[in-house]
Structures are given as structure tokens and as C-alpha cells.
Amino acid sequence: MSRIYFHSPSGDAAVLGSERAHLGTITHEASIGLLVGIVGYPELRRVLHPASMAHSALDHPGGGRMLSLALGTFGDSQGAFVHNGKRVDHWYLLLNTLIQQSGDSMRLAARVHAQCEVHGYVEGPDRAWLADLIEGARRDGVFRPEMGWEAVVELLRARDDEPVVMSYSVCDSFPNPGSTTWEPADAEDEDREAWHQLSHEEQWATGLAWLRDESHGRRRLQPDTWTDFGFGEGLTAVDLADSLTREAAA
């Protein structure tokens, strides 16, 4: 069975993989609801690319459900939305809308779902803050009981001097030879066998150096950017609605 792992240099905790599926479903459906509420269902045709599956879904008798499916994991490979004449990554836009327009529990659900595979992480001083958010999500019913969240909270509260990094069991764990500043001395070492000869401390040090370099992407969960964090260009459904307002005023 799959797992969402929370790794630290001194210990790990895991959440059942079925919780990942749950988070994917609730965040997607909630983001679709926000999209329709902000842009307006009749106006969606104007912000969806004409060649997208999502645009075609609007003509289907079960338009709302088909729109959700078209904007889901198996929908358009190219961006379904259009903003300032460019196609926009719809998954990023939906996630950003949810993060910036909902409460902490749904924000956390979105961040865990979106970033467990790419090693979202929290620094040591913010571990208690993240533990509080998880406990809030449990009280709100967003995170379900007996999934492993209690063990994650225990890990987070155990200390404040080490980061905690996520991974998903069907992808690479952390640290790993693909997410590190370390390079093998032998360029032909395709399996990077030498990586596994490094000490635990060396693996973590080079992995964290890579992780903290934001040129590889922004992965840190932190209070300062919690409510306005954005993937990609940071666009949300509000930006789509604003573009329609500008068009109407022109």
C-alpha cells in the first residue's frame, strides 16, 4: 500500500496512501466550486481555450461533472485556461485558487497533495506551526482519523532543529540521488551507486542544499507565504474574472 512519508534526519512518520487519494478528490472538487463561483459558469467559455476538453465539456448534458473530469488528472495535457492570450496550466490555477481563497485546512490539503511527490518541506522552527495546522485539519474533518496524522504530529513536535521533508512511496524517497547537490565522480555511474556509500549525514546535507535552492522550485511550507503561495505564475480564478471585467470595460 502506498504512503505519504514525512522524513527527518532522526526519524520518519507515514500517512496511508488512501489519504492522498482523498486529498486529491476534495481539493479538486473544492477548487472547481471556487472557479465556478468566482468566474461564473456562463462565463467559463470565455476563459477556456476553444480546443480544450474543458471547453467541450460545457456543451455536454452533464456539463458540471464533465468540466470537473476534463480539468482533472486525465484532462487536457496543455493548459485549459487562457489568460492574456496564453494557455495557462489549469492544475496550478485551480490549486492556487484553493490556496488563496480557502481556509488553512484546505490549504494544507492542497499543499500536501501537490507537493508530497516533489518533497515539500518545513524547516525546524516551523514544525510546531505545521503540527497545529494538521491538528486543525483533523478537527475540521479534512484529514481523516486513523490515517497516520497523529504520528506525523508527534514527529513534528519532537524537536525544532531539523527539517521535515515529504515524499510519496511510489516516487523517490528523501534524500535521494536525483535531488541533491552531490555529483558522482564517475559520470557513467548511472545508478549512482556511490550515493549509497555516503553517510546518512552527507546524504541529508546535500539533499537539503538542493531542496533549499529555489531555482529548483518553491517547496517550503512556511507561515510567511502560507495564504498567498502560488504555483507557476501564481494565477488564480480571480485573475480570470478580472480579465473578463477588463474586456467588458474596453
C-alpha positions as CSV (number, residue, x, y, z in Angstrom):
1,M,0.0,0.0,0.0
2,S,1.3,3.5,-0.8
3,R,2.3,6.0,1.8
4,I,2.9,9.7,2.2
5,Y,6.1,9.9,4.2
6,F,7.4,12.7,6.4
7,H,11.2,12.3,6.8
8,S,13.6,13.9,9.2
9,P,17.3,13.1,9.8
10,S,16.3,11.5,13.1
11,G,13.0,9.7,12.3
12,D,10.1,9.3,9.9
13,A,6.3,9.0,10.0
14,A,3.8,7.9,7.4
15,V,0.2,8.6,6.3
16,L,-1.8,5.9,4.4
17,G,-1.8,6.4,0.6
18,S,-5.6,6.3,0.6
19,E,-5.5,9.7,2.3
20,R,-3.6,11.0,-0.8
21,A,-6.5,9.9,-3.0
22,H,-8.9,11.6,-0.5
23,L,-7.0,14.8,-0.6
24,G,-6.8,14.8,-4.4
25,T,-10.6,14.4,-4.6
26,I,-11.6,17.0,-2.1
27,T,-9.1,19.7,-3.2
28,H,-10.1,19.2,-6.9
29,E,-13.8,19.4,-6.3
30,A,-13.5,22.4,-3.9
31,S,-11.3,24.3,-6.5
32,I,-13.9,23.6,-9.2
33,G,-16.6,25.1,-7.0
34,L,-14.5,28.2,-6.3
35,L,-13.7,28.5,-10.0
36,V,-17.4,28.5,-11.0
37,G,-18.3,30.8,-8.1
38,I,-15.6,33.4,-9.0
39,V,-15.8,33.4,-12.8
40,G,-19.5,32.3,-13.2
41,Y,-20.5,29.2,-15.1
42,P,-21.8,31.1,-18.2
43,E,-18.5,33.0,-18.4
44,L,-16.3,29.9,-18.3
45,R,-16.5,29.5,-22.1
46,R,-14.7,32.9,-22.5
47,V,-11.7,31.8,-20.3
48,L,-11.3,28.2,-21.6
49,H,-9.2,27.5,-24.7
50,P,-11.6,26.5,-27.6
51,A,-9.5,23.4,-28.3
52,S,-9.5,22.2,-24.7
53,M,-11.5,19.2,-23.4
54,A,-12.9,21.5,-20.7
55,H,-14.4,23.9,-23.3
56,S,-16.1,20.9,-25.0
57,A,-17.4,19.7,-21.7
58,L,-19.6,22.8,-21.3
59,D,-21.8,21.5,-24.2
60,H,-22.3,18.2,-22.5
61,P,-25.6,17.5,-20.8
62,G,-23.8,16.8,-17.6
63,G,-21.6,19.9,-18.1
64,G,-20.6,20.5,-14.5
65,R,-19.4,16.9,-13.9
66,M,-17.7,16.7,-17.3
67,L,-16.0,20.0,-16.7
68,S,-14.6,18.6,-13.4
69,L,-13.3,15.5,-15.2
70,A,-11.8,17.5,-18.1
71,L,-9.9,19.7,-15.6
72,G,-8.7,16.6,-13.6
73,T,-5.7,14.5,-13.8
74,F,-6.6,12.8,-17.1
75,G,-7.8,16.0,-18.8
76,D,-6.0,18.3,-21.2
77,S,-2.2,17.9,-21.3
78,Q,-1.9,21.6,-22.3
79,G,-3.3,24.4,-20.2
80,A,-7.1,24.5,-20.4
81,F,-7.4,28.2,-19.5
82,V,-6.4,31.3,-21.4
83,H,-5.1,34.5,-19.7
84,N,-3.6,37.4,-21.7
85,G,-3.7,35.3,-24.8
86,K,-1.6,32.4,-23.3
87,R,-2.7,29.0,-22.3
88,V,-2.4,28.5,-18.5
89,D,-1.7,25.4,-16.5
90,H,-5.1,24.5,-15.2
91,W,-3.9,22.3,-12.3
92,Y,-1.7,25.2,-11.0
93,L,-4.5,27.7,-11.4
94,L,-7.0,25.5,-9.5
95,L,-4.5,24.8,-6.7
96,N,-3.7,28.5,-6.4
97,T,-7.3,29.4,-6.3
98,L,-7.9,27.0,-3.5
99,I,-4.8,28.1,-1.5
100,Q,-5.6,31.7,-1.8
101,Q,-9.4,31.6,-1.4
102,S,-10.0,29.0,1.3
103,G,-9.1,28.3,4.9
104,D,-6.0,26.7,6.5
105,S,-7.2,23.1,6.4
106,M,-7.9,23.1,2.7
107,R,-4.7,25.0,2.0
108,L,-2.8,22.3,3.8
109,A,-4.7,19.5,1.9
110,A,-3.7,21.2,-1.4
111,R,-0.1,21.6,-0.4
112,V,0.3,18.0,0.8
113,H,-1.4,16.6,-2.2
114,A,0.5,18.7,-4.7
115,Q,3.9,18.6,-3.1
116,C,4.4,15.2,-1.4
117,E,5.9,13.8,-4.6
118,V,8.3,16.7,-5.1
119,H,9.4,16.9,-1.5
120,G,7.5,19.8,0.1
121,Y,9.2,20.5,3.4
122,V,9.1,22.5,6.6
123,E,12.1,24.0,8.5
124,G,12.8,23.1,12.1
125,P,11.4,26.3,13.7
126,D,8.1,25.9,11.7
127,R,7.5,22.3,12.7
128,A,5.1,23.2,15.6
129,W,3.2,25.5,13.3
130,L,2.7,22.7,10.8
131,A,1.6,20.3,13.6
132,D,-1.0,22.9,14.7
133,L,-2.3,23.0,11.1
134,I,-2.6,19.2,10.9
135,E,-4.5,19.1,14.2
136,G,-6.8,21.8,12.9
137,A,-7.4,19.8,9.7
138,R,-8.2,16.8,11.8
139,R,-10.7,18.8,13.9
140,D,-12.3,20.2,10.7
141,G,-12.7,16.7,9.2
142,V,-10.5,17.5,6.2
143,F,-7.8,15.0,7.4
144,R,-9.4,11.7,8.4
145,P,-8.8,9.6,11.5
146,E,-6.6,6.5,11.6
147,M,-4.6,7.6,8.6
148,G,-1.4,8.3,10.4
149,W,-1.6,12.0,11.1
150,E,-1.2,11.6,14.8
151,A,2.2,10.0,14.2
152,V,3.2,12.9,11.9
153,V,2.2,15.4,14.6
154,E,4.3,13.5,17.2
155,L,7.3,13.6,14.8
156,L,6.9,17.3,14.2
157,R,6.6,18.2,17.9
158,A,9.5,16.0,18.9
159,R,12.1,18.7,18.1
160,D,12.6,22.0,16.3
161,D,16.1,21.8,15.0
162,E,15.6,19.6,12.0
163,P,13.6,20.0,8.8
164,V,10.8,17.5,7.9
165,V,10.5,16.6,4.2
166,M,7.7,14.8,2.4
167,S,7.9,12.0,-0.2
168,Y,5.4,9.6,-1.8
169,S,6.1,5.9,-1.8
170,V,5.6,5.4,-5.5
171,C,8.2,8.1,-6.2
172,D,11.7,8.8,-4.8
173,S,12.1,8.9,-1.1
174,F,14.2,11.6,0.5
175,P,17.1,12.2,0.4
176,N,17.8,10.6,-3.0
177,P,20.5,10.9,-5.7
178,G,18.2,12.8,-8.0
179,S,17.5,15.6,-5.5
180,T,20.9,16.6,-4.3
181,T,23.9,18.9,-4.9
182,W,26.1,15.8,-4.9
183,E,27.6,14.6,-8.2
184,P,29.2,11.2,-8.7
185,A,32.9,11.2,-9.6
186,D,32.2,8.8,-12.4
187,A,29.8,10.3,-14.9
188,E,28.9,6.8,-16.1
189,D,27.6,5.8,-12.7
190,E,24.1,5.9,-13.9
191,D,22.7,4.1,-10.9
192,R,24.7,6.5,-8.7
193,E,25.8,3.6,-6.6
194,A,28.4,5.9,-5.0
195,W,25.5,7.9,-3.5
196,H,24.6,4.9,-1.3
197,Q,28.1,4.9,0.1
198,L,27.7,8.4,1.5
199,S,26.9,8.7,5.2
200,H,23.4,9.5,6.4
201,E,24.6,13.0,7.4
202,E,26.2,13.6,3.9
203,Q,23.1,12.5,2.1
204,W,20.9,14.8,4.2
205,A,23.3,17.8,3.9
206,T,23.5,17.6,0.1
207,G,19.8,16.8,-0.3
208,L,18.8,19.8,1.8
209,A,21.2,22.1,0.0
210,W,19.4,21.1,-3.2
211,L,15.9,21.5,-1.7
212,R,16.6,25.0,-0.3
213,D,17.8,26.3,-3.7
214,E,14.6,27.8,-5.0
215,S,15.9,27.6,-8.6
216,H,14.6,24.0,-8.4
217,G,11.2,25.2,-7.4
218,R,9.5,26.6,-4.2
219,R,8.7,23.7,-1.9
220,R,8.9,25.2,1.6
221,L,5.7,25.3,3.7
222,Q,6.0,28.4,5.9
223,P,3.8,30.9,7.8
224,D,5.1,34.0,5.8
225,T,3.8,32.8,2.4
226,W,1.0,30.5,3.6
227,T,-2.0,32.4,2.4
228,D,-0.7,33.8,-0.8
229,F,1.5,30.9,-2.1
230,G,1.2,30.2,-5.8
231,F,2.4,27.6,-8.2
232,G,3.8,28.5,-11.6
233,E,2.8,32.1,-12.5
234,G,0.6,32.3,-9.4
235,L,-2.6,32.9,-11.4
236,T,-6.0,32.1,-9.8
237,A,-9.6,32.2,-10.8
238,V,-9.7,35.8,-9.6
239,D,-7.2,36.7,-12.4
240,L,-9.5,35.1,-15.0
241,A,-12.5,37.1,-13.6
242,D,-10.5,40.3,-13.6
243,S,-9.6,39.8,-17.3
244,L,-13.2,39.4,-18.2
245,T,-14.0,42.7,-16.3
246,R,-11.3,44.5,-18.2
247,E,-12.6,43.1,-21.6
248,A,-16.1,44.3,-20.7
249,A,-14.8,47.8,-19.9
250,A,-12.6,48.1,-23.0
